[in-house]
Amino acid sequence: MNATWNITANRIENLIQSLKTERKKPFCAYIYDLKQLREHVSLLTATLPSQCRLFYAVKANSDATILKALAPIVHGFEVASLGEIEKVRTVDTRIPVIFGGPAKTDDEIQGAIHHGVSLLHAESFHELRRIEYIAGQLDVVVPILLRVNLGGPLSTATLQMAGVPTQFGIEEAQVPEAIALARSLQHVDLQGFHFHAMSNNLDAEGHARFITHCVDKAQTWAGEFDLRISYLNVGGGIGVNYHDLERQFDWPVFTSQLDQLIKDHGQPNATMLFECGRYVTAACGHYAAEVLDIKQNHGKHFAVVRGGTHHFRLPAAWKHSHPFTVVPIDEWRYPFARPELSDSAVTVAGELCTPNDVLARDVVVPRIRSGDIILFRYTGAYGWAISHHDFLSHPHPEQIFLDRDDLAID
Ligand SMILES: *Cc1c(COP(=O)(O)O)cnc(C)c1O
């Protein structure tokens, strides 16, 4: 990606080699670089325009150590369940929390009120009425944003939550009616709109255009209904380029367009919220799995690792080859030949008994041997968090969190 990242990657390779000398069992670990995480996110918050706030979407990686590292840097956390609210509150009792999701139960709405959630994103007419009902019983007024499912087409991101038929939000044509309903309710305080619409958008200019579109819509409704907008939540969805690590989302172009957009369209009192998951935590995570076997079948080469999609489901879910490097391990314990492969295309498969347990397909490597360790990059978001850990009952990977000094080995 860039020079700093490569230094970090080299250090992580060195660290794995030294950890491997202490471990007899096949190596399998998630390794998180908290220093890199802090530096990356500090840069994001420092370079966003002053009217913006960066929230972290907890579902991308809800590990307590990650949340603790992020709490002093981000402006708050975005959650999608009572469980996530509780995880955040265990780490920080005061940090702002905003709560969305299409299937909130009564317990979750009550829990959000109890835990002092700053904003609820109302996803439907019925949910608005349920928030009103529960808030009325508790005799409180709940600040909300209306989640809007904009008319499409919106973008070319990997996943679309809006601009197409989905379970999310209130469709654009019904927004005037939803505004009228929200305003007629006594225990709901409409403070603006929520527009999360996509995941893994790599196009910085396209993302700025999407946000301009959101701002235009919000200003139109504000004018028509004489609404005072305090918050505009433009969602997450900033992507990671897993196919070409050198060409990532162009953050400097994005923030300069955002600056311009705010100058041109600015509403002095409206705060723009971002709730990014992938873009915050993907880069700080690495998944390392030791090669147990190298074999050939029907003309293809396979490296089979101690690990797999039950630890790291993302490549199977998205049907992509996840980028990796091979960490050479020189020690060989057996008194017979070491299986190895050079300058060949290899498919990296896991330990599960299903042909879907594949992490990368037909990737040419200079050399790979049984006993080497494969290091997958950019695994800090939607990695461990979305995987089916106990399928086949293999041991879980180690979770290693590196802090400032741990990486000072050269
Ligand atoms: C998942 C999600 C996010 C985070 O999305 P990323 O693509 O990880 O940035 C933000 N907001 C909502 C409502 C979500 O569901």
The ligand as a MOL file (V3000), in Angstrom:
LIG
                    3D

  0  0  0     0  0            999 V3000
M  V30 BEGIN CTAB
M  V30 COUNTS 15 15 0 0 0
M  V30 BEGIN ATOM
M  V30 1 C -22.6990 -1.9490 8.2150 0
M  V30 2 C -23.1540 -0.5660 8.3600 0
M  V30 3 C -22.2260 0.4810 8.3840 0
M  V30 4 C -20.7520 0.2740 8.1400 0
M  V30 5 O -20.5230 -0.0350 6.8270 0
M  V30 6 P -19.0220 -0.1160 6.2170 0
M  V30 7 O -19.2570 -0.5490 4.8300 0
M  V30 8 O -18.2900 -1.1250 7.0490 0
M  V30 9 O -18.4210 1.2410 6.3550 0
M  V30 10 C -22.6980 1.7650 8.6020 0
M  V30 11 N -24.0140 2.0040 8.7930 0
M  V30 12 C -24.9360 1.0210 8.7730 0
M  V30 13 C -26.3640 1.3630 8.9770 0
M  V30 14 C -24.5430 -0.2860 8.5550 0
M  V30 15 O -25.4620 -1.2440 8.5200 0
M  V30 END ATOM
M  V30 BEGIN BOND
M  V30 1 1 1 2
M  V30 2 1 2 3
M  V30 3 2 2 14
M  V30 4 1 3 4
M  V30 5 2 3 10
M  V30 6 1 4 5
M  V30 7 1 5 6
M  V30 8 2 6 7
M  V30 9 1 6 8
M  V30 10 1 6 9
M  V30 11 1 10 11
M  V30 12 2 11 12
M  V30 13 1 12 13
M  V30 14 1 12 14
M  V30 15 1 14 15
M  V30 END BOND
M  V30 END CTAB
M  END
